[in-house]
């Protein structure tokens, strides 16, 4: 039982798990902010054009009330959250790539292709070990 608890503790304290937990918490807070934006600001503005609170729009179908206004607001909510998350991820990836590029030096090639037999050979070779052809001098 002690080894199980120890394994779980190691798992829970890994960087990826902690990052995911922080992301979920921030995502929940972001969703609350966007929901408020849609319900308290966008919904009344759209309601000015529709003539009613947009979330209250319904359609009667076979004795059932369909709340299409609430559905449309949920779709708008989703689109805004997805757009914000996309922009955040794009910015983080761009910053990560900018920081990472100077560290990654392009290495000089160590092999070349024999022009006669098309096999891969050492860059320093003067004769192909596969077809024994003499290789032209490098420029």
C-alpha positions in Angstrom: 0.0 0.0 0.0 2.9 2.4 0.7 4.3 1.9 -2.7 0.9 2.7 -4.3 0.8 5.9 -2.3 4.4 6.8 -3.2 3.7 6.1 -7.0 0.5 8.2 -6.8 2.4 11.1 -5.1 5.1 11.0 -7.8 2.4 11.0 -10.5 0.5 13.8 -9.0 3.5 16.0 -8.6 4.7 15.6 -12.2 4.9 18.8 -14.2 2.3 17.8 -16.7 -0.3 16.9 -14.1 0.2 20.2 -12.3 0.1 22.2 -15.6 -3.1 20.4 -16.6 -4.7 21.2 -13.2 -3.8 24.9 -13.5 -5.2 24.9 -17.1 -8.5 23.4 -16.0 -8.9 26.0 -13.2 -8.0 28.9 -15.5 -10.3 27.5 -18.2 -13.2 27.4 -15.7 -12.6 31.0 -14.7 -12.4 32.0 -18.3 -15.6 30.2 -19.1 -17.4 32.1 -16.3 -16.1 35.4 -17.6 -17.2 34.7 -21.2 -20.6 33.4 -20.0 -21.1 36.7 -18.2 -20.0 38.6 -21.3 -22.5 36.8 -23.5 -25.4 36.8 -21.0 -25.0 40.3 -19.6 -23.6 42.3 -22.5 -24.1 40.6 -25.9 -27.5 39.1 -25.1 -29.1 42.5 -24.2 -27.5 44.1 -27.3 -28.9 41.4 -29.6 -32.2 41.8 -27.7 -32.4 45.4 -28.8 -32.6 44.2 -32.4 -34.9 41.2 -31.8 -37.1 43.1 -29.4 -36.9 40.7 -26.5 -34.2 39.1 -24.3 -32.5 36.8 -26.8 -32.3 34.0 -24.3 -36.1 34.0 -23.9 -36.7 33.3 -27.6 -38.5 30.0 -28.0 -40.4 28.1 -30.6 -43.5 25.9 -30.0 -43.3 22.6 -31.8 -45.9 19.8 -31.2 -46.6 21.2 -27.7 -43.0 21.4 -26.8 -41.2 24.7 -26.2 -37.7 24.8 -27.9 -35.4 27.4 -26.3 -33.4 28.2 -29.4 -32.3 31.6 -28.0 -30.4 29.9 -25.1 -28.9 27.4 -27.6 -27.6 30.2 -29.9 -26.1 32.0 -26.8 -24.4 28.7 -25.8 -22.9 28.5 -29.3 -21.7 32.1 -29.1 -20.2 31.3 -25.7 -18.4 28.3 -27.1 -17.0 30.2 -30.1 -15.7 33.0 -27.9 -14.0 30.6 -25.4 -12.5 28.6 -28.3 -11.2 31.8 -29.9 -9.6 33.0 -26.7 -8.0 29.6 -26.0 -6.7 29.5 -29.6 -5.2 32.9 -29.3 -3.5 32.0 -26.0 -2.1 28.8 -27.3 -0.9 30.4 -30.5 0.9 33.1 -28.5 2.5 30.6 -26.1 3.6 28.4 -29.0 5.1 31.4 -30.8 6.9 32.5 -27.6 8.2 28.9 -27.1 9.5 28.7 -30.6 11.2 32.1 -30.4 13.0 31.0 -27.2 13.8 27.6 -28.6 15.3 28.6 -32.0 18.6 30.1 -30.8 19.3 26.9 -28.9 18.8 24.7 -31.9 21.8 25.1 -34.1 21.5 23.5 -37.5 24.1 20.7 -37.6 26.4 20.3 -40.7 25.5 17.2 -42.7 27.6 14.1 -42.0 26.5 12.1 -45.0 26.0 12.6 -48.7 24.5 10.6 -51.6 26.7 8.8 -54.1 25.9 10.3 -57.6 26.4 6.8 -59.2 24.6 4.3 -57.0 22.5 6.7 -54.9 23.5 5.1 -51.6 24.2 7.2 -48.5 27.9 7.5 -47.7 30.1 9.5 -45.4 30.6 13.2 -46.3 34.4 12.8 -46.3 34.4 9.7 -48.6 36.4 10.0 -51.9 35.3 6.6 -53.1 31.9 5.0 -52.7 32.2 1.9 -50.5 29.2 0.4 -52.2 29.9 0.8 -56.0 33.6 1.7 -55.6 33.2 4.7 -57.9 35.5 7.6 -57.5 33.6 10.6 -56.2 34.0 14.1 -57.7 35.7 16.6 -55.5 33.4 18.6 -53.3 32.9 22.2 -54.3 
